[in-house]
Amino acid sequence: MLRVSARKRCVHMTEVSLLKVQNLRVSYPIHSSILQRRIGENMAVKDVNFTISAGQTVGLVGESGSGKSTVARTIIGLEKADGGRIEFEGRDITQSTRTELKALRRDMQMVFQDPFASLNPRLSVQEIIVEPWLAHPDVVPKNRRASEAKALMDRVGLNPDYASRFPHQFSGGQRQRIGIARALALQPKLIICDEAVSALDVSVQAQVLNLLDDLKQEFNLAYLFISHDLSVIEHICDRVLVLNGGVVVEEGTPRELFENPQDDYTKRLFAAVPVIRPWLNGASSKPAGTIPRY
Ligand SMILES: Nc1ncnc2c1ncn2[C@@H]1O[C@H](COP(=O)(O)OP(=O)(O)OP(=O)(O)O)[C@@H](O)[C@H]1O
């Protein structure tokens, strides 16, 4: 039995704020910025505010360079905030020590766009999934790690018989499932998906989105979902933040943003997207399971 289920949480949506980002500012050193000649323009994130509740999926959209990845990387501790607060379960994590950050890594995981680049090519799938347990040995006892890794493979739709295979022996969609299994290994509460399905074919995208949606229900996971693909965002997100020049210019449900965008930038961003919107044909709200299943 998959041990992750021991931390399975009640699926009732509670409006407890899991992550609270307040007035976040992040800059890159001026010498490393491609904008270095424009003095004062090295601020990638200027003033970002939002919250994510347990079990909620919040989308982050915006053009290239708007600061989406910087927000994600700062939340996970890969970049340092210049100002503002990032509260996780009520604790400001911008001031965390290394030890506190290590503990936080259990609760927050990231799934990247390119699973091939983010998976160690020299490790088998089983070793990739087991790796986080080496840093957090209390999560799964040593003698159960092989079987738990296989159980996780099974849960994300990978054949456990392939546990000794290497990343290059899998397709793009399967590799992304390996990345998701690794992210789940530490039983996180929040998963940040940075363009996690962008490199996949449309049908494989749908399968991975369905998997993420199923896992969300099962483990009451919250997602911060970054994507340039607004139809993906529309299908998976409860709320969407529109980022422009390092500032959140608008926030709402996907329906609100598609039907009645207020900000000019949002209007331009959303107007160009040809997507099927079932509620325009009389449905009262976004129906569940609108992601096509293959
Ligand atoms: N390591 C870095 N060093 C210097 N500047 C950076 C670095 N990473 C990002 N930037 C700059 O910060 C700004 C925001 O970049 P970021 O990658 O967060 O945007 P994004 O919205 O995620 O873009 P994309 O969709 O293309 O990934 C950009 O102006 C970018 O050039």
The ligand as an ORCA input file, in Angstrom:
! r2SCAN-3c Opt
* xyz 0 1
  N      19.155     34.404    -14.023
  C      18.784     35.600    -14.466
  N      19.650     36.624    -14.512
  C      19.276     37.841    -14.941
  N      18.038     38.139    -15.350
  C      17.131     37.156    -15.350
  C      17.439     35.834    -14.910
  N      16.318     35.064    -15.011
  C      15.359     35.870    -15.484
  N      15.833     37.115    -15.685
  C      15.074     38.271    -16.178
  O      13.975     38.476    -15.311
  C      12.778     38.776    -16.039
  C      11.693     37.763    -15.737
  O      12.119     36.495    -16.210
  P      11.285     35.154    -15.939
  O      12.081     34.008    -16.489
  O      10.901     35.113    -14.518
  O       9.981     35.415    -16.831
  P       8.921     34.355    -17.367
  O       7.610     35.075    -17.387
  O       9.015     33.095    -16.601
  O       9.431     34.127    -18.853
  P       9.341     32.788    -19.748
  O       7.889     32.512    -19.969
  O      10.058     33.163    -21.005
  O      10.050     31.714    -18.959
  C      13.217     38.819    -17.515
  O      13.475     40.155    -17.853
  C      14.466     38.000    -17.545
  O      15.339     38.424    -18.583
*
